[in-house]
Amino acid sequence: MEEGLSRLVELMRDLGLTEKEAEVYAAIYLRGTATVKELLEALGDIHQPQLYNVLSSLHRKGFIKVSMGRPKRYSAVSLEALVEVKKARLDRLRREAERLAQDMKRVRGELGEGEAYVYLVKGYSGIEAGVVEIFSNAEKEVCAELPESVLKNLLPSIESALRRGVTAHILVFPKVDRAVAERLAAYGDVKVREHRLGGFLLAEADLGRAVYARRRFYSTSKPPLPDSEVYGFHIAEKDLIWRLLLIWEEAWRHSREVAAWPIEPSSYPKRFLEFGLSVYEVEEILKAGYRPWVYVRGAYVKTREPVELRGPVAAVRRSHDIWNFTVETEEGALTVGGFDAEIEDVEAEEVVVERIEKNAQK
């Protein structure tokens, strides 16, 4: 009983009430109806003038109803109705915000926009809003490492990105609900893995924007931290994003796959901006007995001259320090590396596995 009441107070705070308003609403809700005298006896730590102020505020905000007789009786508006009203308001705000955002983008385009590499954001809501922005603004690819709770909260935004054709690689900790994994897998351009510990919260789009926060804020084994102590970062510096992705790749490699597209000709083409994922993909394709044909857009390492090449992947080299693959082109065999490549022939900016063919039986 006590736990349910505490959860109700917490829920009402999430709907915009103050702590005292939430407590009074919960007391009314628990009883069905109540008079001022009954509420004073039930709450104990509130004096009568303060209670009248709180009741007036709750009535004005639409959370309670007041009888016409005397003594006045107060009745709580149902939770279902309050949530539906809140949802309708948020939907209207979202539509208005989308229109305003488009207008502001045009204004920024006219005025010019300065750019900072890292921004600090506070609170759980601020971090989750940043993750929503990452998925909402992604054009080609998202790499993410998310607590299961955040994944469930933001599922509509993730699905919206998938419907737009964005490819997503999502690592979930400490586990992922199978129904959620199956729901995501139905889109075809998503891979989902789970990792028992996880390293951090990360959402990255198109190698241009990322949101990062500490794992500690989402620990399931330690006491939760107050919202005032929670913070994260919005990052727009490519090298820093790449360094975080290197750590993310290691966790991805040691995680357990729960949803993925099958390695078969009908699954392709598939596009990769995050080079490590393209290496994993062609490696898995080769192991499955297929030959991958790829398109690579990038630049020659030595001259920085732009280059586009096509051909079958002949070999993959993956060690602690070196990740690359070799493509057989009309110019000959060329090695392809990722961001900041040093020893390869080509630094890739984009890799597309265009098709795969079954290797001929020897």
N, C-alpha and C positions, 0 to 999 in steps of 0.2 A: 504493500500500500504506500509506504513512505517513498520507495523508489519510484513508483509510478507518478506520485505527486511532484517529486523533484524533476522528473523528466518533463512533466506538463509545464512546470514553471520555466524550464530551459527552452522548451518549444515556443512558449509565448514570448520570451525574450527575443528569439530568432524572428518572430513575427513583428517585432518593433516595440514591444512594451518595456517599460523600466522594470527593475527588480521588484519594486513594491506593487506596481500595477499587475505584474505577472502573478504574484502571490495572492492578491485579492481576487483576480479572475479565477485562479485555481480553486480558491476557497468557495466561490460561488458555484463554479462548475461541479465541484464535488457534492454540493448539497442540492443542486437543481435550482433552488431559489433561496434567497437569504435576505434578512433585514439588516439594518446597520447594527442593531443590538447583537444579533447573532454573529455577525462578522467580527465585531469587537471582541466578543467572547472567544471566537475560534482563533483569531490571529494573535491577540494578546500583546504584541509589540508595536501596535499602532494606536495613536490617539484619535479622538473623534474628528477634529477639524481636518487632520491629514487624510483620514479615511474618506471624508466627503469630497476632498479634492481629487483623490484617486478615482472614486466612483464617477465623478463628473468627467474626468479625463477618459475613462474607459467607455462611458456612454457616448461622449463626443467622437471617439475613434471607432465606434460601431462594434465594440466587443461585448457589450451587455445591453439588456433591455430593462426598462424601469416601469413598474406598475403605476396605474393612475390613482389608486386608493391610498389610504393611510392605515398602518405604517407602510411606507413604500417597500416593495419587494423587488429585489434585483435578480435577474435571470441571465445566464451566460448564453451568448450566441454560440451555436454548435461549432466544433472544431472544423468539421467538413466545410461548412459555409465560409468560415474565416479563411481557410486555405484556398478555396475556390476564388474568393474575392481578391486575395493576395495574388494568386496566379494570374487572374485577368488583368490586374493593375500592372504586374510585371511584364505581361505580354504587350500591353500598350506602351509601357516604357521602353521595351526592347525595340519595338517598331519605330518609336520616335527617336531613340538613340541611334538606330541604323541610319535613319534619314539625316540626323544631325552629323553623324560621322562622315557621311558622304559629302555634306556641305563643307565640313571643316577640312577634309582632304583637299578639296578644290581651293580653299583659302590658303592652306599651307603651300600648295603648289604655286600659288601666285606670289606669296611672300618669301618663300624659301624657308628651309627648316634646318636648324642646327641639330646635330646628333651627338648624344653622349653614348659611351660604350656600355656603361653599367648603371642601372637604376636600382635603388633600394625600395622594397615594398614591405609593408607591415601587415601582419595578421593572416589567419587562414583564408579569409575571404579574398584578400588581396592576392595571395598566391594562386588560389583557384581561378580568380578572374584572369590572371596572367596566362594560366594554362588554357583557358577558354580562348583567349586572344590568339595563342599559338595555333590551335586547331582551326579557328575561324579564318585566320589570314593565310594559312598554308596553301600553297599552289600545287606542289608536287609531292612532298614527302615530309612525314613527321616521325621522329624517333623519340620515344618517351619511356620514362621509368616512373611508375605511379603507385602510390599506396592503393590497395583495393578499395578503400572508402572513397578516395578521390575519383578513381575510375568509375565507380557507380554513380557518384554525384554528377559527373560531367559526361555521362554516356550520350545524351542527346547531341552535344557539341561534337563529340568524336564521330558519331554516326553521320552527322551533317557533312563533315570533312570527307568521309568515305564515300558518301553519295556524290560528292563533287569530283571523285576520281583521284583523291589524294591517297598515296600508299602510306600505310602506317605500320611501324614496328613498335609494339608496346610490351614492355617488361613490367610485370606486376609483382608487388610484394605485400605480405608474405605468401599469398596465394591468390588465385583468381576463381571466382564462381564459375562453374562449368556452363551454366545457362548463359552467363554474360559472354563467355568466350565463344560459345556457339552462335550467339546473336551477332557478334562482330565478324566471325568467320564467314558468315553468309554473304558478306560484301565482296569477298574474293581478293581484295588487294590489302590484306592485313595479316600480320603474324603476331601471335600473342604467346608470351612465355611467362613463367613464374619463377621467382627467386625467393627463397625462404627469408633472407635477411634484407636484401636490397642495399643500395649504397647511398642513395639520395633521391629526392624528387627532381625529375628533369623532364622538360618538354621542349623539343627543338624542331624548328621548321625550316626547310630549304637552306640549311647551313647559314642562315642569316639572323635568326632570332631564337632566343632560348629563355626559359624560366628555370631557376635552380633554387632548391631549399634543402636544408639538412634533413636527414632521415630521422633524427631525434624528435622532430616535431610530429612525426606520424608513427612513433613507436607503439606497438600493441602490448609491450611487456613492461613499460615504464609509465608512471603517472603522467597524465596529459599536462602540458604547459598552458598557462593562461594566454589568451590571445595577444596580450600586450607584449609577451616575450617572443612571439613568433615573427620571423622575417624571412624574406627571400630576395632574389635578385633577378632583374630582367637584363639580359645580356645581348649586346649587338656587336661583339668583337669576335671575328671569325676564328682567330687563333685560340682564344679562350674556349669557344664553343667546341672546337676540334679537340682540345685537350680533355674536356669533359666527355666527349664522345669516345675517346680512346678508353677511358675508364668504363664507360657504359658498355662498350663492345666486349670487354673482358667479362663483365657480369652476364651479358647476353649469351656469350659462348658457353658459360657454365650454368645456364638456367635450363629449365625444363619446358619443352615446347608443348603447348596445349591447343594451338590452332595455327594453321598455315595453309597456303595454297599447295596443291599436290605438284610434284615434279613430273609433269607430263606436258606434251606439246600444247594442249589447249590452255594452259596457265599463262602463256607468254604471248606478247611482250610484257616485260616488267622493267620499270625505270628505277635507277638508284642515284642519289646525290651523295649519300654517305658511302664512301668508297669501301670501307671495311665490310659492309653488308653485301656489296656486289662480289667481293672476294669469297665470302661465305657461300653466296648463291651459286657461283660458277663451280666452286669446289663440290658442293652437294650435287649439282647437275652431273659433273664428271663421275662422282662416286655412284650415281644411279645408272650409269651406263649410257648417258647421253652426251652429245657434243653441243656445247652452247655457241651460238653465233651472236656477237655483240656489236653494238655501235658505241663508240667512245668519242666524246667531245672534250677537248682540253687544249693543252699547249705543249710544245716540245720543251723538255726540261732545260736544255742548254741554250736555246735561242729565245724562248718565250713566244715563239711564233704559234698562232692558233692552228689547231689541227683537228680534223675529223677522220676517223678511220673505222673500217668495218672488217670483220673476219671471224673465223672460229678461234676459240681459246684453245691453245695447245697445252698449256701447263699453268699450274698455280704454285706460287712460292709464298709460304706463310711461316714466319718464325717470330721470335720475340721482337726483333728490330725491323724486319722486312715483310711487307705485305704487297704482293703484286701478282699480275698474271701476264702471260705472253699471248699476243694475238698474231695470227698469221695473216699478213696483209699483202697487197700487191707490191709494197716496198720491201717486203721481207718480214721476218719476225720482229715485233716491237714489244718491249716490256712496258706495262702500264702501272703506274702507282697513283696514290691519292694525294690529298692536300699536302703541300710542302715536300713533294717527292724530290729525292736527291740523286739516286743511282739509276733510276729508270729512264727510258727514252721519252715517255709521255706522262705528264701530270693530268689526271682526269678530273674534269669538273662534273661530268655526267656519264653514267654507263647505262645502256639499255640492253638487256638480254632480249634480243629480237625474236629468236626462235631456238628450239633445241631439236636435235636429230638423234635418233637411236644409232649408236655406234655399230658398224658392220661387224658381224660375228667372224672371228678369225678361224 
